[in-house]
């Protein structure tokens, strides 16, 4: 499909990722669409959206590292750890910036994180937030995550800080705020969560929903996402590959971008001079 590829959306706050995908899908006239990593309703920022055959890239790009900016207010509690839940004042905590920086160093590295009860994690086939809304006990299993870097961008008030976090996929920023606050024997609420990077994709290259609706966007072609060498096949070889057959080649072993003329077919794996189309994108 000619309009297969990825659009970088700057998702607004207050909109679910799936709703944003459907708006983009309708706006660009795509038959299929998906995204590369959910953003919470109250979160905003970079949401890479895959169109048509590029939805097959989901597994390959879902687990890319991410970068976020968040504003955390200490001394307050919300059941969702963000503005979606009812906020209650807990105490008049004063956080020293130097002490906070010292505490944050202990969060760099790999550790088990318990997801928030209000999350899309499934328990016996039902999403955790649905169970939480029903007033049922939610017990989520911890997940291994990695924080590569975390720093204080600026102090906004005596109990209010903006942080920048580089982390592995699957990290819950809301849960991180909860756990940082625990180090000060208090609670914390995320007043803002903005994703600024997803793998090599950056927020500065994204477009708003309104821009996309007007046709002002860049469609990143799937072949631009890979640094492998190019290999060209004949029409007969293309037909065999697209029908699931392997073909012989004199090329060395490795992964290649496979083309017929200027048409990108997908990624091919060569082993013992046999080419197999491992990821079809046509």
Buried (B, 14 or more C-beta within 10 A) or exposed (E): EEBBBBBBBBBEBEBBBEEBBEBBBEBBEBEBBBBBBBBBBBBBBBBBBBBBBBBBBEEBBBEBBBBBBBBBBBBBBBBBBBBBBEBEEBBEBEBEEEEBEEBBEEBBEEEEBBBBBBBEBEBEEEBBBBBBEEEEEBEBEEBEBBBBEBEBEEBEEBBBBBBBBBBBBBBBBBBBBBBBBEBBEBBBBBBBBBBBBBBEBEBEEBBBBEBBBEEEBEBBBBBEBBEEEEBBBEEEBBEBBBEEEBBEBEEEEEBBBBBBEEEBBBBBBBEEEEBBBEBBBB
